[in-house]
């Protein structure tokens, strides 16, 4: 149990460093060095890296060890495609069961997001986005799908931070859509909330693929095309 707790803490810190750009794509993550830095054995470090690999943030190669996963438009497109398939279903199951306390917490997250938007606090945008989405799905009672969506949100966070940090209009649009989804759920308009969520993820995919395509010059793959339909 101690190793699991340590692995979780180490994984959270490595994830933060990847998302903040301290560990850029392609950086090698040496287990010995990380273990020494965190004052731990290699076992929790290895467990943390395996979890980050499952989230798409790390690649582990048999002979080269662990490396920060490259930024791939195709991977981002597939992650968004899966989100668009899973998240509306989770919202449809969860929204009718959300409590008044859940909606109060959602509104606090929205206020925090607006404050982060005003302050230009890039690191907070992705964290608050993930917390809000997962809160809205938290009553679905679908733990496997919920866990997968959490991993997909973490993977997408790397890409959306890059895109949103260059486009304030996209941040404001995300804030408006989040508020409307919460309002619709609170008023019992679940189908409308799910439809808006589909559009919300679809717009993120379209904008992100355009941004990544311009940045990399990469030709769209079938997965990328599907993500923006």
HELIX and SHEET records of a PDB file:
HELIX    1   1 UNK A    2  UNK A   19  1                                  18    
HELIX    2   2 UNK A   31  UNK A   38  1                                   8    
HELIX    3   3 UNK A   42  UNK A   54  1                                  13    
HELIX    4   4 UNK A   73  UNK A   94  1                                  22    
HELIX    5   5 UNK A   95  UNK A   97  5                                   3    
HELIX    6   6 UNK A  100  UNK A  119  1                                  20    
HELIX    7   7 UNK A  122  UNK A  137  1                                  16    
HELIX    8   8 UNK A  143  UNK A  164  1                                  22    
HELIX    9   9 UNK A  168  UNK A  186  1                                  19    
HELIX   10  10 UNK A  190  UNK A  216  1                                  27    
HELIX   11  11 UNK A  222  UNK A  227  1                                   6    
SHEET    1   A 3 UNK A  28  UNK A  29  0                                        
SHEET    2   A 3 UNK A  65  UNK A  68 -1                                        
SHEET    3   A 3 UNK A  58  UNK A  61 -1                                        
END                                                                             
